[in-house]
Amino acid sequence: MIDKTVAKAAKNVVESGEGVARNIWLAGLGLYSRTLEEAQQINDKTNTAFDELVERGKEVEVQAKECIGKNAEKATDEVEAGMNDLFYRLSGVDREKLDRMDDKIDKLTSAVEKLAEVE
């Protein structure tokens, strides 16, 4: 009788162990499945957030280019004005006056060349 009881107890332990092992296996599969779903959700959210950031970046890029363009024009004008001022202080000749004189010289040169061709 003791042999039957021991055998029955052993059988219960084995069946119980199999049930626990199966439950552990199933819990592991469930964890894997949940983790995979959550990773996919995070990936989808990340892609969506990235796409939104790209769109915002495009909007900001346009504004930044406009701002940089305005500042570059202003800086160029300021540098040119500074150079003209420095040129005037060093030479005593106004840059605009020099440009007008240069235009007149070009006209005179072409007039002289035309006269030379006639002769």
Secondary structure, 3 states (H helix, E strand, C coil): CHHHHHHHHHHHHHHHHHHHHHHHHHHHHHHHHHHHHHHHHHHHHHHHHHHHHHHHHHHHHHHHHHHHHHHHHHHHHHHHHHHHHHHHHHHCCCHHHHHHHHHHHHHHHHHHHHHHHHC
